[in-house]
Amino acid sequence: MATWKFDIATHKGLTLYVHVKDADGKTNNGNVYETFNISNWADYSKAMTETDLGAASPEIGLYSFTGGSAYSTPAFAFVFEQEGVSPASSDTQVGLATITEVTAVTAPTSEPYTETNLKIQLTSIQTAINNALVSPRPDWSVGQVRMSQGSYLKMLFDQQAEIIKQLKSIPTEDISTHQDAIGPFGEDVTDYVGEEAF
């Protein structure tokens, strides 16, 4: 199932939130798009999480919010800086967030979630990360979506983390042995399956 990411890169250390609207101008309250009602400002306001982009961008932070299926068909994402203890209609709009549709990483259907296929995907994503770091671009195209360098790297790192999580969830195979035996000089001559004898 797809989720929707809303990103903006701006100065570090801000408290930002986003209002998501559809093409009809209705605003999402976290469940559905509705005709804007200023009384529901807090319901519309979804906090954005800041990611430090490191030494490459020492003054810039990437702010993101991810919404589920309730946020399908977004058209605009207005970002505001929270100036008080909670979102308020008097807060200043600082820009528009980029909108990205994100689909979950899945293994090939021929052999779902095998260790081999997951490792192939992980290698592919790590190659893409290395390429993006070595040859940065102001924007990237992923399918029909254009995104900034920071957004693209964030997407790749999220996918990498998901695959690593899946790899860790694969149970390890217990070592089984058979034909336990002691040799004529007291040595272990057990026939080990999956591991060499010590």
C-alpha positions, 0 to 999 in steps of 0.5 A: 500500500502506498504512503505519501511523503511531504518534504521541505528543505530549509533552515535547521532548528525550526518547528514546522507542520504541514497542511495537505490539500487536494485538487478541490482545495479541501484540507486533510484532517488526518482522516478525510479531505474536508472543506476548510474550517479555521476552527479545525486548524489543529486537526489539519496541522501535521508535525514534520520531523527534521533530519540533519543532512550532515556536513554537506548541508550544515545549515539546512535541515530536511523536514518530513511528514508521512501520511497513509492512505487517507492522504491519497490524491494530494495536490498541495502541501503548505508548510507553516512555522509554529511560533507558539506552543501549538499550531495557530492560524497566525503562524507564518507559511514558509513554503510548499512541501514536495509530494512523493508517493512511496510504495513499500519495498517488496521482494521478487514474487518468484521467491518472496523474501528469500535472503538471496533476493533481499541481499540483491535488493540491498546491494542495488539500493546501496549502489544508488546511495553511493552514486547519489553521494558521489554525483549529487544533483539538484533534483532526481526523477523517480518514476513520475516524481521529481525530488530534491537530493535530500528527499531522494537520499532519505527515500533510499535510506528508508528502503535500505533500513526496511530491507535490513529489517527484513533480513534480520527477521529471517530465522537462522538455520540451526546446525543439526548433527548426526552420527555422533561418534568418537574415533579410536584415539578419542577424537570427535568424528561426528558427521556435522551438517552445515558446519565443519567439525572442530 
